[in-house]
Amino acid sequence: QVQLVESGGGLVQPGGSLRLSCAASGSTFSINTMGWYRQAPGKERELVATITRALNTNYVESVKGRFTISRDNAKNTVYLQMNSLKPEDTAVYYCKARVGYFPPYDSWGQGTQVTVSS
């Protein structure tokens, strides 16, 4: 089993920055791709960014050039650096780990609130 704990959310003004962290524990050797997702009130959860164990990244179009996902495999931690934040980035941000191979399963964190408001 893999457990994920997010941190770093909060209230920030438009144009500001935040850095989210997601620390994994448990059977971390079996973690493959990790990612950040978000869910705004009244909306479905959406992918924000993913990063593979080989550090290949993927972003949703709306955050390209503003957000950066990174990963420290030695620390079993994934980060999301969010710059130039907009009110529409307001959401609960969740960390997800794809674990194992046969078959793989997803482990989710509890979420951290990000609010962008003046």
N, C-alpha and C positions, 0 to 999 in steps of 0.2 A: 504494500500500500504506500501511496505517496500523499503527503499532506502539504498544502500550500497556504502561506500566510502573506497577504498583501499589506503594504504600508505606504505612506507618503501622500495620501489624498488630503484634500482640504479646500479652503476657499481662496480663490485668486482672482485678481482683476483681469479684464480682457487685455491681451498682449503679454501677460505674465507667463511664468514657467513653473512647472512642477516636475518632480521625479518620483515615479512609482517604483517600488521594489516588490519582488515576490520571491520569498525564500521557500525552498522545497526541503522536505525532510522525509525520512523513511527509505524506501527502496529507490533512491535517486539514480542508481546505476542504470535503471530501466527506463529513464525518461528520454523521450525522443524530442519531438517538436514542442516548444512552449509558445504561448501566445497571450495576448491581451485582448479582451473583449469588453464591450461596454453596453449598458442598457439605460436609456433615458426613460423618464416617466411616460407611460403610455405607448412605448415603442418596443419592438423586439430587440433582443440582444444581437449585437453585430460584431463582426471581427474588426479589430483595429490593426493588429500587426502580429506576425508570427516570426519565429526564428528557430532554425533547425540546430541540431547538435553540431553540425559543421558550420554554423553561423551564417547560413543563407537566410535572408530576410524577405518579408513580403508585407506590404502595407495597403490599407484601404485608401482609395484615391483621395478622400477628403483630408487625410492627415499627412500625405506625402510632402516632404520638405519642412514639416513642422515637428513631427514626432520621430524619435529614434529608439528602436528596440535594440537591446544588447543583452549579452548573457555571459556569466562567469561560471563555467562548468565546474571549476574547482570549488567554488562557494555554493554551487547549486542554486544560483540566484539569477533571475531575469529582471531587467530594468526597462522602464519606459520613460524616456526623457521627452517631456512635452513642452514645446516652446510656442510662442505666438498663440496662446490659447484664446479661444472664441467662446461666446456664450453657448453655442451649439455643441461644444465639447462637454457640457455638463451632463454627467451620467454617473452611475455606479460602474466602476472599472473592475473587471474580474480577470484573474490569472488562470490559465488552463495549461495542463501538462498532458501530452499524449504519452501513455505509458505502455511499455511492452510491445509484443509483436503478434502473438498467437493466442487469442486475438488481442489487439490493442484496446485500451480503455482510456477514458478521459477523467482526470481528476481536476476539480475546481477549487479555487479559493473562496473565501467568504465575501469578497468584494470590498472596495474602498471608494468612498464618495469623493467625486471631484465636482466642485461648483465654480463656475466662471461667471462672475457678476461684479458690477461696479457698485 
